[in-house]
């Protein structure tokens, strides 16, 4: 039986450590496969001060294996509808 630790983290915003982990995964993906990813991490970090807005329009899914980020999906809406 494997002692591999697997964890899925779900949240509305990335913290600083998660942001670094995603940047590292992006760099590895580019170096290994030549894949350019459009993750909008800088956009999300710059506008994190509007936390209420980011919480309404963002969902972050991170998959860690032995505390190393193995996969990331970030869903972000770039248009908000106002409801009365």
C-alpha positions in Angstrom: 0.0 0.0 0.0 1.3 3.5 -0.9 2.0 6.1 1.7 1.5 8.9 -0.9 -0.4 11.9 0.5 -3.0 13.2 -2.0 -5.0 16.4 -1.3 -7.5 18.5 -3.2 -7.7 22.1 -2.1 -10.7 24.2 -3.2 -11.0 27.9 -2.5 -12.1 31.3 -3.8 -8.7 32.9 -3.9 -5.1 31.7 -4.0 -2.9 32.5 -1.0 0.7 33.5 -1.5 2.1 29.9 -1.2 -0.5 28.6 -3.6 0.3 31.4 -6.0 4.0 30.4 -5.9 3.1 26.7 -6.4 1.0 27.5 -9.5 3.8 29.7 -10.9 6.2 26.8 -10.4 3.9 24.4 -12.1 3.4 26.8 -15.0 7.2 27.1 -15.4 7.6 23.3 -15.3 4.9 22.8 -17.9 6.5 25.3 -20.2 10.0 23.8 -19.7 8.9 20.2 -20.2 6.2 20.5 -22.8 6.6 24.0 -24.2 3.0 24.8 -23.1 2.1 28.4 -22.6 -0.8 28.7 -20.1 -3.1 31.6 -19.7 -3.8 31.5 -16.0 -4.4 35.2 -15.3 -2.5 34.8 -12.0 -1.2 38.4 -12.1 -4.7 39.7 -12.8 -6.1 37.7 -9.8 -3.3 38.9 -7.5 -3.6 42.6 -8.5 -7.3 42.6 -8.0 -7.2 40.5 -4.8 -7.8 43.7 -2.8 -11.4 43.6 -4.1 -11.8 40.3 -2.1 -15.6 40.5 -2.1 -15.6 40.7 -6.0 -13.0 37.9 -6.3 -14.9 35.6 -4.0 -18.0 36.0 -6.2 -16.2 35.4 -9.5 -13.4 32.9 -8.7 -13.0 29.2 -7.9 -9.6 27.7 -7.5 -8.9 23.9 -7.5 -5.4 22.6 -6.6 -4.3 19.0 -6.4 -1.3 18.2 -4.3 0.7 14.9 -4.2 3.1 14.7 -1.3 2.7 18.5 -0.8 3.8 19.2 -4.4 1.3 20.9 -6.7 0.4 18.4 -9.5 -2.6 20.1 -11.1 -4.4 23.4 -11.0 -7.7 24.7 -12.4 -8.8 28.3 -11.9 -12.2 29.4 -13.0 -12.8 33.1 -13.1 -15.6 35.2 -14.5 -14.6 38.4 -16.2 -18.0 39.9 -16.4 -20.4 40.4 -13.5 -24.1 41.0 -13.8 -25.8 43.3 -11.3 -29.0 42.1 -9.8 -31.6 44.3 -8.2 
